């Protein structure tokens, strides 16, 4: 890892911002960002509100580690699938407490993030955890 890695810094900063805004608690959620062939992604078991650049994994589009460091999140396939299918430069996956609570009684939730750099105002389908599968390649 280089002493200062902007991609890692961005993912760590976004993770802390999500936690500060109450959109994630502890390890519930993940952030990834892509720069060319490098993808920075939150680590497995990482507490988002405490992440620093050195805690962020660097992988390729196949999910293989490119640099020494932590293992990527167990939800890696979700992030890689969104990037591959939609050409996304970043993926933010959260479990905000209010969304979790609403999801227990609803099948569609209209979301609106309160972080200016992240906007989502489309209906988000609710899927029980046991039904979620990584998107096929």
VMD Tcl script that draws the C-alpha trace (Angstrom):
set ca {
  {0.00 0.00 0.00}
  {1.29 3.44 -0.84}
  {1.53 5.86 2.12}
  {-1.39 7.90 0.79}
  {-3.92 6.12 -1.39}
  {-6.76 8.45 -2.50}
  {-9.07 5.57 -3.46}
  {-8.72 3.95 -0.05}
  {-9.11 7.34 1.62}
  {-12.36 8.02 -0.28}
  {-13.93 4.69 0.69}
  {-12.90 5.06 4.33}
  {-14.21 8.65 4.46}
  {-17.52 7.69 2.84}
  {-17.88 4.84 5.33}
  {-17.34 7.17 8.29}
  {-19.79 9.69 6.82}
  {-22.47 7.03 6.42}
  {-21.99 6.00 10.05}
  {-22.07 9.61 11.28}
  {-25.35 10.13 9.39}
  {-26.87 7.07 11.06}
  {-27.22 5.15 7.80}
  {-25.11 2.24 9.05}
  {-24.42 0.73 12.45}
  {-21.21 -1.10 13.24}
  {-20.54 -3.58 10.40}
  {-23.95 -3.31 8.69}
  {-23.14 -2.08 5.20}
  {-20.33 -1.71 2.70}
  {-18.77 0.82 0.35}
  {-16.70 0.29 -2.77}
  {-15.19 2.56 -5.42}
  {-13.40 1.84 -8.66}
  {-10.49 3.59 -10.34}
  {-9.50 1.85 -13.54}
  {-8.65 -1.75 -12.71}
  {-8.42 -1.13 -8.96}
  {-11.43 -1.43 -6.65}
  {-11.29 -0.29 -3.04}
  {-13.83 -2.01 -0.81}
  {-14.61 -2.17 2.89}
  {-13.19 -5.17 4.72}
  {-15.04 -8.12 6.11}
  {-16.07 -7.31 9.67}
  {-15.04 -3.66 9.39}
  {-16.83 -1.16 11.64}
  {-17.67 1.54 9.11}
  {-17.53 4.45 11.53}
  {-13.92 3.63 12.44}
  {-12.41 2.72 9.07}
  {-9.16 4.32 7.93}
  {-7.43 4.02 4.56}
  {-5.25 1.13 5.73}
  {-8.36 -0.89 6.60}
  {-9.65 -0.88 3.02}
  {-9.05 -3.85 0.69}
  {-7.83 -3.35 -2.88}
  {-9.09 -5.90 -5.40}
  {-9.53 -6.38 -9.14}
  {-12.78 -6.92 -11.04}
  {-12.56 -10.66 -10.32}
  {-12.36 -10.05 -6.56}
  {-8.71 -11.00 -6.25}
  {-6.56 -9.01 -3.81}
  {-4.15 -6.72 -5.64}
  {-2.30 -5.50 -2.57}
  {-1.54 -6.84 0.87}
  {-4.22 -5.92 3.33}
  {-7.52 -7.01 4.76}
  {-9.93 -9.40 3.08}
  {-12.84 -7.71 1.26}
  {-16.40 -7.85 2.56}
  {-18.32 -11.09 2.28}
  {-20.78 -9.12 0.10}
  {-18.11 -8.69 -2.55}
  {-20.19 -10.37 -5.28}
  {-22.95 -7.79 -4.86}
  {-20.52 -4.89 -5.39}
  {-18.73 -6.52 -8.32}
  {-22.06 -7.44 -9.93}
  {-23.36 -3.87 -9.77}
  {-20.10 -2.51 -11.16}
  {-20.03 -5.05 -13.98}
  {-23.70 -4.78 -14.95}
  {-24.19 -1.05 -14.58}
  {-20.68 0.30 -15.04}
  {-20.94 1.92 -11.61}
  {-17.88 3.69 -10.31}
  {-18.98 3.17 -6.70}
  {-21.45 1.08 -4.72}
  {-22.91 1.95 -1.33}
  {-24.83 -0.75 0.49}
  {-26.38 0.17 3.83}
  {-28.74 -1.23 6.41}
  {-30.07 1.93 8.08}
  {-32.00 1.10 11.24}
  {-35.16 2.82 9.98}
  {-34.96 0.96 6.67}
  {-34.57 -2.34 8.45}
  {-37.56 -1.55 10.66}
  {-39.71 -0.49 7.71}
  {-38.61 -3.51 5.74}
  {-40.07 -5.82 8.33}
  {-43.56 -4.70 7.33}
  {-43.27 -3.48 3.75}
  {-42.32 -4.96 0.42}
  {-41.29 -1.69 -1.24}
  {-39.68 1.25 0.47}
  {-39.16 4.68 -1.11}
  {-35.63 5.71 -0.13}
  {-33.98 9.11 0.02}
  {-30.48 9.37 1.39}
  {-29.58 12.43 3.44}
  {-25.94 12.54 2.36}
  {-25.56 15.10 -0.47}
  {-23.06 13.00 -2.44}
  {-25.34 9.96 -2.34}
  {-28.83 10.22 -3.81}
  {-31.37 7.46 -4.13}
  {-35.03 8.36 -4.63}
  {-36.34 5.27 -6.38}
  {-38.41 2.43 -4.91}
  {-36.14 -0.14 -3.30}
  {-37.57 -3.67 -3.22}
  {-37.35 -5.53 0.05}
  {-35.93 -9.04 0.01}
  {-35.58 -11.18 3.12}
  {-31.88 -11.90 3.68}
  {-32.29 -15.59 2.89}
  {-33.53 -14.77 -0.63}
  {-30.68 -12.46 -1.67}
  {-28.18 -14.02 -4.04}
  {-25.21 -12.56 -5.83}
  {-26.07 -11.51 -9.39}
  {-24.94 -13.97 -12.06}
  {-21.90 -12.95 -14.08}
}
mol new
graphics top color blue
foreach p $ca { graphics top sphere $p radius 0.5 }
foreach p [lrange $ca 0 end-1] q [lrange $ca 1 end] { graphics top cylinder $p $q radius 0.2 }
display resetview
